[in-house]
Amino acid sequence: MKLSQFRFDLPLNLIAQHPTKKREESRMMVIDRKTGNIENRTFRDIMDYFDDKDV
């Protein structure tokens, strides 16, 4: 994996200047490794990506 793979254009208006008042409302991008499908979710959904045996 090369660092250059992580370079992409991001509009300045999408870069947070301060944290959200409610942390669970923070935005989260999720990539399915098998399909490459990209989803935009909120941090409150983070537990959807853990199994009972994780951590």
C-alpha positions, 0 to 999 in steps of 0.5 A: 500500500502506498501513501499516494493511494490516500490522496484525494480532493476534498471540498473545504466545506466538508472539512470539520473546523470543530467537533459536533456538539453531540459526538454520536452525530459525527459523520463516518465513511464506511468501505466494504472491503469485499465489494468496495461499496462506500456508505456515509454513516454517523458514529452512532452506527459504529457498533453495527461493525463489531461482533459480540466477540470483538474487544 
